[in-house]
Structures are given as structure tokens and as C-alpha cells.
Amino acid sequence: MVAMVTDSITIAEGQVVVLPQQTHQVIHAINGVLWITQGGNVHDMLLHAGERLALATGGMIAIQSLQAASTFRIPLPPPPATAWISTG
């Protein structure tokens, strides 16, 4: 089960969440331990509670919980710009 509240995601042990390419480059571990793999990067990373990781723009990001439950936060993308069109 994945629970998402605003920009926080909680995943169960062994569960994997995949983020699309160029979506979220900063990951903040709130609790638990996360195993992070990024396409195009030969090095996997472990992120513990309280740690942040900035990833280079690139391939998809896979995040797996290594504990009973791990929560992490990713920045929400800014809302799309609104264009105003004058008709008068």
C-alpha cells in the first residue's frame, strides 16, 4: 500500500515506487531506510531517516523501503503557469 499525503509517501518493506524521469531530484527520508536506484547511474544509494539526496537529472528513480515502513518526501512540482488572453 502506498499512502500519499501532499508530497510525502509511505511505503511498506520491500515495496518499490518508481518516479518518472526528471520529476523529483531531491528526496528527503522522513523515517526508515530507503534503497534508491536511478537509471543511468551505476551506483545505488541508501538513505536513512533525516538524510536528503539530490539526484542528477536523468533516468527514472526507483525507491524501495528496507524497513517495515519508510516515509520520504519529494518536492511537489510548481503549478502550471496560466496564460490570460484578452479578447477585448
SVG drawing of the C-alpha trace seen along z (x, -y; Angstrom):
<svg xmlns="http://www.w3.org/2000/svg" viewBox="-14 -45 42 52">
<polyline fill="none" stroke="black" stroke-width="0.4" points="0.0,0.0 1.3,-3.5 -0.1,-6.4 0.5,-9.8 -0.3,-13.0 0.8,-16.1 4.4,-15.4 5.0,-12.6 4.9,-8.9 4.9,-6.0 5.8,-2.5 5.9,0.9 9.0,3.0 10.1,4.4 7.7,2.1 9.0,0.1 7.9,-3.3 9.1,-4.4 9.2,-8.1 9.3,-9.2 12.3,-10.7 13.1,-14.4 10.3,-14.6 11.8,-14.8 15.5,-15.3 15.6,-15.8 14.5,-13.0 14.2,-13.6 13.9,-10.4 11.5,-11.1 11.8,-7.7 13.0,-4.3 15.7,-3.3 15.4,-3.7 17.3,-2.0 17.4,-4.3 18.4,-3.4 18.4,-5.9 18.5,-4.9 21.9,-5.8 23.7,-5.8 25.7,-2.6 25.7,-3.4 22.7,-2.6 22.3,-4.7 21.0,-4.2 19.1,-7.0 18.4,-6.9 15.9,-9.0 16.8,-12.6 19.0,-12.5 18.4,-14.2 19.7,-13.1 19.9,-15.3 19.9,-13.3 21.2,-14.5 18.5,-14.9 18.3,-11.7 16.6,-8.3 13.7,-7.0 14.1,-6.7 13.2,-3.5 12.8,-3.8 12.4,-0.7 11.8,-0.5 14.2,1.7 12.2,1.5 8.7,2.2 7.6,-1.2 9.6,-4.1 8.4,-7.6 10.0,-10.1 9.2,-13.5 9.7,-14.8 9.2,-18.4 5.9,-19.0 6.2,-20.4 5.1,-24.0 1.6,-24.5 1.5,-25.2 1.6,-28.9 -1.8,-30.3 -1.9,-32.5 -4.5,-35.2 -5.9,-36.0 -7.5,-39.4 -10.5,-39.4 -11.2,-43.0"/>
</svg>
